[in-house]
Amino acid sequence: MTETTRSNDWAAYYQKLRDRPPRRTLLSALDAFGAPPSDALVIDLGCGDGRDAIEMLRRGWRVIAVDSEPEALRQLQERPLPEGSDLTPVVARLEEVPIPLGVHLVNSSFAMPLCERADFFRTWARIREALPAGGRFAGQWYGERDSWVGRPGITFLDRDEARAHLDGLTLEMFEEEEADGTTPRGNAKHWHIFHIVARKP
């Protein structure tokens, strides 16, 4: 696949998602914060074309938007951004990007599990370390009955394992979902997902 073909493929993918609302986990976390602190900073790991990032910017957060696909960040920057937006786009894999200490919110909608298990757990350890007291993580992890189980480069957890890695955090949302559906590319899929909002005490 040429770089142009790859870019066009991702552009078509993001176009299908363009009008979808922000994730419920993110909205729950933002509502829990209320008015953001004056130095409010969020890092969005696997931001895609910005369906979550736009909402964070709209609410006055400074956003570091991370995605491994340059086309995702190009699409994000071409969207109408709220006036006065403070957006820093970063092309990188989520497990490789530095997570600044003191970041108030780490958001990763359906993206964090898209790495090897060792990288997943290292990233999670860095997130927990970076969050200050009152900081939050919002996102999704994949369960062991997901139909993608067995694919390389994706991490899956059972319920007990997921809860164990959240130990010590206040769970403001922990919902387990199983459903048959389709991916944004139109492929049939059985989803097994944990929807998480966790606050550091």
Secondary structure as UniProt FT lines:
FT   HELIX           3..17
FT   TURN            18..19
FT   HELIX           24..33
FT   TURN            38..39
FT   STRAND          41..45
FT   TURN            48..49
FT   TURN            51..52
FT   HELIX           53..58
FT   TURN            59..60
FT   STRAND          62..67
FT   HELIX           70..78
FT   TURN            83..84
FT   STRAND          86..91
FT   TURN            94..96
FT   TURN            101..102
FT   STRAND          105..108
FT   TURN            112..113
FT   HELIX           117..130
FT   TURN            133..134
FT   STRAND          136..143
FT   TURN            144..145
FT   TURN            147..150
FT   TURN            152..153
FT   STRAND          156..157
FT   HELIX           159..165
FT   TURN            166..168
FT   STRAND          170..182
FT   TURN            184..185
FT   STRAND          188..199
//
